[in-house]
């Protein structure tokens, strides 16, 4: 009889263990779901909880450029031969992909219907975003292969997005930084006064030898910077970061 009882108990142990773990993990999953529900209830999908000085990102946006090689060993190096169509296609294809939403607004949320043409005298309307005018890229346009086929490539530069960030402009032509490049100072003093609320852009080599290799540069659009009417970024669907095309006229 004892043997039969022991065998009966051992027979039920796997079932009891299974029931225990089923209940244990069910309660654990329920607690996790309750915690996640509470956490998600505190999130705002349109606005970060911490912004600007309160956030890790801070108030100093990074500067990025395209094209960037998909080969991790190359990354920031642009190396090609203008006489080799496949070499040119490699880089123009990367720019086509990066700029596809700029060129075809139908790919944007809502088909880009909330985009509007802005300028320094026409601010963006509530709920709308400023369109980036691709016709202002001159020889850096897709139809001209971004200059790569003519040994005069273009690189597109943009500022990373920071929610709520408004630039502090150098808009006083009599109070510009002493270390600002002289060519940029001349440019700022020559533009229309309504353009002064701009994040100016100037590129140069890390050393004198690099400057010789880079050669002469042109910027498109011709205001040579990121217009202030694109800021602040407020996570409105369809927003595109402004870009500046830097045209290397004859790099060595």
C-alpha positions in Angstrom: 0.0 0.0 0.0 2.8 2.4 0.9 4.4 1.7 -2.4 1.2 2.5 -4.3 0.8 5.8 -2.3 4.3 6.9 -3.0 4.0 6.1 -6.7 0.7 8.0 -6.8 2.4 11.1 -5.2 5.3 11.0 -7.6 2.9 10.7 -10.4 1.2 14.0 -9.5 4.5 16.0 -8.9 5.0 17.0 -12.6 1.4 18.2 -12.8 1.7 20.2 -9.5 5.0 21.7 -10.7 3.4 22.7 -14.0 0.4 24.3 -12.3 2.8 26.2 -9.9 5.0 27.6 -12.7 1.9 28.5 -14.8 0.4 30.5 -12.0 3.8 32.1 -11.2 4.6 33.3 -14.7 1.0 34.4 -15.2 1.1 36.6 -12.2 4.6 37.9 -13.3 3.3 38.7 -16.7 0.2 40.4 -15.2 2.5 42.6 -13.0 4.7 43.4 -16.0 1.7 44.4 -18.0 0.4 46.6 -15.3 3.8 48.3 -14.9 4.1 48.9 -18.7 0.5 50.2 -18.8 1.3 52.7 -16.1 4.6 53.7 -17.8 3.0 54.2 -21.2 0.3 56.3 -19.7 2.9 58.8 -18.6 4.4 59.1 -22.1 3.6 61.9 -24.6 4.1 60.7 -28.1 4.2 64.2 -29.5 6.6 65.8 -27.1 9.6 64.5 -25.1 9.3 64.6 -21.3 12.6 66.3 -20.9 13.8 68.8 -23.5 16.7 71.2 -24.2 18.7 71.8 -21.0 16.8 69.1 -19.1 17.6 66.4 -21.6 20.8 64.4 -22.2 20.9 65.8 -25.8 21.1 69.4 -24.5 20.9 72.5 -26.7 23.9 71.9 -29.1 22.7 70.0 -32.2 25.2 67.8 -34.1 26.1 68.4 -37.7 25.7 65.6 -40.1 26.4 65.1 -43.8 25.5 62.8 -46.7 26.4 60.7 -48.6 28.1 58.4 -46.1 29.4 55.0 -47.3 27.6 51.9 -46.1 31.0 50.3 -45.7 32.0 50.9 -42.1 35.6 51.0 -43.0 35.0 54.0 -45.3 32.2 55.9 -43.5 33.2 59.6 -43.9 35.5 59.1 -46.8 34.1 59.8 -50.3 36.3 58.1 -52.8 35.3 57.6 -56.5 36.2 58.0 -60.1 34.0 60.3 -62.2 34.9 58.2 -65.3 33.5 55.1 -63.7 29.7 55.1 -64.0 29.3 52.4 -61.3 31.5 54.4 -58.9 29.4 57.5 -59.5 26.2 55.5 -59.1 27.3 54.2 -55.7 27.3 57.7 -54.3 24.4 59.3 -56.2 22.3 56.3 -55.2 23.0 57.0 -51.5 22.0 60.6 -52.0 18.9 59.6 -53.9 17.9 57.5 -50.9 18.6 60.2 -48.4 16.7 62.9 -50.3 13.8 60.8 -51.6 11.3 62.4 -49.1 12.6 65.8 -50.1 12.1 65.1 -53.7 8.8 63.2 -53.5 6.6 64.7 -50.8 4.0 62.0 -51.3 6.2 59.7 -49.3 5.7 61.9 -46.2 3.0 61.4 -43.6 -0.3 62.7 -44.9 1.3 62.8 -48.3 3.0 66.1 -47.4 -0.3 68.0 -47.6 0.6 70.1 -44.5 3.7 71.5 -46.2 3.9 75.1 -47.1 6.4 77.4 -48.9 8.0 79.6 -46.2 10.3 82.5 -46.3 11.7 85.0 -43.8 8.6 87.1 -44.1 6.1 84.3 -44.1 6.3 82.1 -41.0 4.9 78.6 -40.9 1.2 78.2 -40.0 0.1 76.2 -37.0 0.0 72.5 -37.8 2.1 73.0 -40.9 5.7 72.5 -41.8 8.0 74.4 -44.2 8.8 72.6 -47.4 12.5 72.3 -48.5 12.7 73.7 -52.0 14.8 71.3 -54.0 14.9 73.6 -57.0 17.3 75.8 -55.1 20.1 73.2 -55.2 21.6 74.4 -58.5 24.2 72.0 -59.9 23.7 69.8 -56.8 20.3 68.7 -58.1 19.5 65.0 -58.7 19.1 65.7 -62.5 22.8 66.7 -62.6 23.9 63.6 -60.5 24.8 65.9 -57.7 27.9 66.9 -59.7 29.6 63.5 -59.1 29.8 62.8 -62.9 31.7 66.1 -63.4 34.3 65.6 -60.7 32.6 68.4 -58.8 30.6 66.5 -56.1 28.1 67.9 -53.7 27.8 67.0 -50.1 24.5 67.7 -48.2 24.8 69.0 -44.6 22.1 69.1 -42.0 21.6 69.8 -38.3 20.3 67.0 -36.1 16.8 67.6 -34.7 16.3 68.8 -31.1 12.8 69.3 -30.0 12.0 72.9 -29.2 15.4 74.2 -30.0 15.6 77.8 -31.4 19.0 79.0 -32.6 20.7 82.0 -31.3 21.5 83.9 -34.5 24.5 86.0 -35.5 22.2 88.6 -37.0 24.1 91.7 -36.0 26.6 92.5 -38.8 28.6 94.8 -36.4 29.0 92.2 -33.7 30.3 89.0 -35.4 32.8 86.6 -33.8 36.4 87.5 -34.4 37.2 83.9 -35.4 34.5 83.8 -38.0 35.9 83.1 -41.5 36.4 86.3 -43.4 34.5 85.0 -46.4 31.5 84.2 -44.2 31.6 87.7 -42.6 31.6 89.2 -46.1 28.7 87.0 -47.1 26.6 87.9 -44.0 27.2 91.6 -44.6 26.1 91.3 -48.2 22.8 89.5 -47.8 19.4 91.0 -47.5 18.8 92.1 -43.9 15.7 89.9 -43.8 18.0 86.8 -44.1 20.0 87.5 -41.0 18.0 85.0 -38.8 20.0 82.1 -40.3 22.3 79.4 -38.9 25.3 80.2 -41.1 27.5 77.4 -42.5 31.1 77.6 -43.6 33.3 74.6 -44.4 37.1 74.4 -44.4 39.8 71.8 -44.0 41.3 70.7 -40.7 44.7 72.1 -41.8 46.1 74.4 -44.6 46.9 71.4 -46.8 43.3 70.2 -46.6 42.1 73.6 -47.7 44.3 73.4 -50.8 42.9 69.9 -51.6 39.3 71.0 -51.0 39.5 73.9 -53.4 36.7 76.5 -54.0 33.3 75.8 -52.5 29.8 77.1 -53.3 26.7 76.7 -51.1 23.1 76.0 -52.1 20.7 77.6 -51.3 22.7 80.7 -51.7 21.9 82.1 -48.3 24.6 79.6 -47.1 22.9 78.4 -44.0 19.8 77.0 -42.4 16.9 79.5 -42.4 15.4 80.3 -39.0 11.8 79.7 -40.1 12.4 75.9 -40.0 12.8 76.2 -36.2 11.8 75.1 -33.7 11.3 71.5 -34.5 8.0 70.3 -32.8 7.6 66.8 -34.2 4.9 67.8 -36.6 4.3 65.0 -39.2 5.9 65.8 -42.5 8.7 67.9 -41.1 12.0 67.8 -43.0 15.3 69.2 -41.7 16.7 71.9 -43.9 19.8 70.9 -45.8 22.7 72.9 -47.4 24.4 71.5 -50.5 28.1 72.1 -50.4 29.5 72.1 -53.9 33.2 71.2 -54.4 34.0 73.0 -57.6 37.4 71.3 -58.3 38.7 69.1 -55.4 42.3 67.8 -55.9 
